[in-house]
Amino acid sequence: MNASRFGGPLRTGYHTVLPTAGSLFATQPLVGLGQILFNGEVGLAWFSPLVFLLPATWPRFHRQHRLESFACLAVSGLTLVFFAAYSYWHGGWSYGPRLLVPILPFLILPLMPLLPDEGGQRAPQQIIARLAPVVIVIAVVVQVIGIVPPYSRHYYLKPVYEKSSPHPWRSRSSFVDNLVDFPQTVSYVFRARKGLEPNVTGAERYLLSLPNNVNQFAPDIWWLKAAALGVRWQALLLPVIGLSLAAFAAGARVRNATA
């Protein structure tokens, strides 16, 4: 595809703006590594907190699955090194580490020692085994906070916050912004159904000037957004129930296959 579109298999289209290796890797590696791991908008540590369990599980995983351990280490390490020096390490408008998404399975696999083995024994680190469910709940909450409010709100309002600086700590964290916006985003559906305008702050008035501004106030869940646009709940009920039953059926099938 790259060869047919851009004239070479290693050309991705970005070569038009990053034609040389120097322009492609213009970030100091240590600075970039800190950003892709801990940046408030895309840092892996904040949006994938399960990685904090890796130091406790990786040694046992390596002993039991040495080849797989090296594979996970190679894929994850090379990706981190590449994007630490990459000029556009941020990855643009996104909630969390968009550029690091492909390595997440290779960071989750070494958490296998947290699961009971064939003998029913768990990892020897009892504290880690008990802490894992808490971290999983935190990880789910982080993702839910990222799914419901439109992620673009943070980036549209970021210049406004940086200019006025009433909350400089918010402008550096899309999670905190989404957490603050969560109640208003959910309440917008009910206000829209009653024909009411959204409750906005001074900074958020800018969003009202954008075309299709419903996309900045309504939840990023299609059936909730459809309700905010006036679609009757009855029309949404059948597809929502159907998709929910399909998800439960798929989960039950997977459970039976692994039993």
C-alpha positions as CSV (number, residue, x, y, z in Angstrom):
1,M,0.0,0.0,0.0
2,N,2.8,2.4,0.9
3,A,4.6,1.6,-2.4
4,S,1.5,2.2,-4.5
5,R,0.5,5.4,-2.7
6,F,3.8,7.0,-1.9
7,G,6.4,5.3,-4.1
8,G,8.2,3.1,-1.6
9,P,7.3,0.5,1.1
10,L,8.9,2.6,3.9
11,R,7.2,5.8,2.9
12,T,4.1,6.5,4.9
13,G,3.0,9.9,3.7
14,Y,4.7,11.6,6.7
15,H,7.9,11.8,4.6
16,T,6.5,14.9,3.0
17,V,6.8,16.8,6.3
18,L,9.5,14.7,7.8
19,P,11.8,14.0,4.9
20,T,15.0,13.2,6.8
21,A,16.0,11.1,9.8
22,G,16.9,14.3,11.7
23,S,13.4,15.8,11.2
24,L,11.8,12.4,12.0
25,F,13.6,12.0,15.3
26,A,14.0,15.5,16.7
27,T,13.0,14.8,20.3
28,Q,15.6,14.2,23.0
29,P,15.0,10.5,23.8
30,L,15.0,10.9,27.6
31,V,12.6,13.9,27.4
32,G,10.4,12.0,24.9
33,L,10.4,8.9,27.1
34,G,9.2,10.9,30.0
35,Q,6.4,12.5,27.9
36,I,5.0,9.3,26.4
37,L,5.0,7.6,29.9
38,F,3.9,10.5,32.1
39,N,2.4,13.3,30.0
40,G,-1.0,14.3,31.4
41,E,-2.7,13.9,28.0
42,V,-1.1,10.8,26.5
43,G,1.1,9.3,29.3
44,L,1.0,5.5,29.4
45,A,1.2,5.4,33.2
46,W,-2.0,7.5,33.7
47,F,-4.2,5.8,31.1
48,S,-3.0,2.2,31.5
49,P,-2.4,1.9,35.2
50,L,-2.0,-1.9,35.0
51,V,1.6,-1.3,33.9
52,F,2.4,-0.6,37.6
53,L,1.9,-4.3,38.3
54,L,4.5,-5.4,35.8
55,P,7.6,-5.2,38.1
56,A,6.0,-7.7,40.4
57,T,4.8,-10.2,37.7
58,W,7.4,-10.0,35.0
59,P,10.2,-12.0,36.8
60,R,7.9,-15.0,37.2
61,F,6.5,-14.6,33.7
62,H,10.1,-14.6,32.4
63,R,11.0,-17.8,34.2
64,Q,7.9,-19.6,33.0
65,H,7.7,-18.2,29.5
66,R,11.2,-17.1,28.5
67,L,10.6,-16.8,24.7
68,E,7.3,-14.9,25.1
69,S,9.0,-12.7,27.7
70,F,11.7,-11.7,25.3
71,A,9.2,-11.1,22.5
72,C,7.1,-8.8,24.8
73,L,10.2,-7.0,25.9
74,A,11.5,-6.5,22.3
75,V,8.2,-5.2,20.9
76,S,7.5,-2.9,23.9
77,G,11.1,-1.7,24.2
78,L,11.6,-0.9,20.5
79,T,8.3,0.9,20.3
80,L,9.1,3.0,23.4
81,V,12.6,3.8,22.0
82,F,11.2,4.8,18.6
83,F,8.5,7.1,19.9
84,A,10.6,8.6,22.6
85,A,12.7,10.2,19.8
86,Y,9.8,10.7,17.4
87,S,9.1,14.4,16.6
88,Y,5.3,14.0,17.0
89,W,5.5,11.8,20.1
90,H,2.2,13.3,21.3
91,G,0.2,11.7,18.5
92,G,-2.3,14.5,18.1
93,W,-5.7,14.8,19.6
94,S,-6.4,11.7,21.6
95,Y,-7.3,10.5,25.1
96,G,-4.3,8.5,26.2
97,P,-1.3,7.0,24.4
98,R,-2.6,6.6,20.8
99,L,0.8,5.7,19.4
100,L,1.5,3.1,22.1
101,V,-1.8,1.2,21.8
102,P,-0.2,-1.6,19.7
103,I,2.1,-2.6,22.5
104,L,-0.6,-2.9,25.2
105,P,-1.3,-6.6,24.6
106,F,2.5,-7.2,25.1
107,L,2.3,-5.4,28.4
108,I,-0.8,-7.2,29.6
109,L,0.5,-10.7,28.8
110,P,3.2,-10.6,31.4
111,L,0.5,-10.1,34.0
112,M,-0.4,-13.8,33.7
113,P,1.1,-14.7,37.0
114,L,-1.7,-12.8,38.7
115,L,-4.1,-15.6,37.5
116,P,-4.2,-19.0,39.3
117,D,-2.1,-21.7,37.6
118,E,-3.2,-25.3,37.0
119,G,-2.6,-26.1,40.6
120,G,-4.7,-23.2,41.8
121,Q,-1.7,-21.3,43.2
122,R,-1.4,-17.5,42.6
123,A,1.6,-15.4,42.4
124,P,3.7,-15.4,45.6
125,Q,3.3,-11.7,46.0
126,Q,0.1,-11.7,48.1
127,I,0.0,-7.9,48.3
128,I,0.2,-7.5,44.6
129,A,-2.5,-10.2,44.1
130,R,-4.8,-8.3,46.4
131,L,-3.9,-5.0,44.9
132,A,-4.6,-6.1,41.3
133,P,-8.4,-5.9,41.5
134,V,-8.1,-2.4,42.8
135,V,-5.9,-1.4,39.9
136,I,-8.2,-3.1,37.5
137,V,-11.2,-1.0,38.8
138,I,-9.1,2.1,38.5
139,A,-8.2,1.2,34.9
140,V,-11.9,0.7,34.1
141,V,-12.8,4.0,35.6
142,V,-10.1,5.8,33.7
143,Q,-11.5,4.4,30.4
144,V,-15.1,5.2,31.3
145,I,-14.2,8.8,32.1
146,G,-12.5,8.9,28.7
147,I,-15.4,7.3,26.7
148,V,-18.3,9.4,27.9
149,P,-17.2,13.1,27.5
150,P,-16.1,14.0,24.0
151,Y,-12.3,13.9,24.1
152,S,-12.1,16.9,21.7
153,R,-13.5,19.2,24.4
154,H,-10.2,19.2,26.2
155,Y,-8.3,20.2,23.1
156,Y,-10.7,22.8,22.0
157,L,-10.7,24.4,25.4
158,K,-6.9,24.0,26.0
159,P,-5.9,27.3,24.3
160,V,-8.7,29.1,26.2
161,Y,-7.4,27.7,29.6
162,E,-3.8,28.5,28.6
163,K,-4.7,32.0,27.7
164,S,-6.7,32.8,30.8
165,S,-4.9,30.3,33.1
166,P,-7.7,30.0,35.7
167,H,-6.9,26.3,36.1
168,P,-3.4,25.6,34.6
169,W,-3.4,22.1,36.2
170,R,-6.5,21.2,34.2
171,S,-4.9,22.2,30.8
172,R,-2.3,19.5,31.3
173,S,-4.6,16.6,32.0
174,S,-7.3,15.3,29.7
175,F,-8.4,12.8,32.3
176,V,-9.0,15.6,34.9
177,D,-10.8,17.7,32.3
178,N,-13.0,14.7,31.4
179,L,-13.7,13.9,35.0
180,V,-14.8,17.5,35.6
181,D,-16.9,17.5,32.5
182,F,-18.5,14.1,33.1
183,P,-21.6,15.3,35.1
184,Q,-22.4,18.1,32.6
185,T,-22.0,15.8,29.6
186,V,-24.4,13.3,31.1
187,S,-26.9,15.9,32.2
188,Y,-26.8,17.5,28.7
189,V,-28.9,14.6,27.3
190,F,-31.8,15.4,29.8
191,R,-31.5,19.1,29.2
192,A,-31.6,18.7,25.4
193,R,-34.7,16.5,25.7
194,K,-36.4,19.4,27.5
195,G,-35.2,21.9,24.9
196,L,-32.8,23.6,27.4
197,E,-29.3,24.9,26.6
198,P,-26.3,23.3,28.3
199,N,-24.9,24.8,31.5
200,V,-21.7,26.4,30.4
201,T,-18.8,28.3,32.1
202,G,-17.1,31.3,30.5
203,A,-14.5,29.1,28.8
204,E,-17.1,26.7,27.5
205,R,-19.1,29.4,25.7
206,Y,-16.5,29.1,23.0
207,L,-17.8,25.6,22.3
208,L,-21.2,27.1,21.5
209,S,-19.7,29.0,18.5
210,L,-18.4,25.8,16.9
211,P,-20.4,24.1,14.1
212,N,-22.2,21.0,15.3
213,N,-21.4,21.9,18.9
214,V,-23.6,19.1,20.1
215,N,-20.5,16.9,19.5
216,Q,-18.8,18.9,22.3
217,F,-21.5,18.6,24.9
218,A,-23.3,15.3,24.2
219,P,-21.8,12.0,25.4
220,D,-19.6,10.1,22.9
221,I,-22.0,7.2,23.2
222,W,-24.1,6.9,20.0
223,W,-27.5,6.1,21.6
224,L,-27.1,8.9,24.2
225,K,-26.1,11.4,21.6
226,A,-29.1,10.2,19.4
227,A,-31.4,10.9,22.4
228,A,-29.9,14.4,22.8
229,L,-30.7,15.0,19.1
230,G,-34.3,14.1,19.6
231,V,-34.5,10.4,18.7
232,R,-37.2,8.6,20.7
233,W,-36.0,6.3,23.4
234,Q,-38.3,3.5,22.1
235,A,-36.4,3.5,18.8
236,L,-33.1,3.1,20.6
237,L,-34.2,0.4,23.0
238,L,-34.2,-2.5,20.5
239,P,-30.7,-2.1,19.1
240,V,-29.2,-1.4,22.6
241,I,-30.8,-4.6,24.0
242,G,-29.7,-6.5,20.9
243,L,-26.1,-5.4,21.2
244,S,-26.1,-6.1,25.0
245,L,-27.4,-9.6,24.5
246,A,-24.8,-10.2,21.8
247,A,-22.0,-9.1,24.1
248,F,-23.3,-11.4,27.0
249,A,-23.6,-14.3,24.5
250,A,-20.0,-13.7,23.3
251,G,-18.7,-13.5,26.8
252,A,-20.5,-16.8,27.8
253,R,-19.1,-18.5,24.7
254,V,-15.5,-17.4,25.5
255,R,-16.0,-18.6,29.1
256,N,-17.2,-22.0,28.0
257,A,-14.4,-22.3,25.6
258,T,-11.8,-21.6,28.2
259,A,-13.4,-23.7,31.0
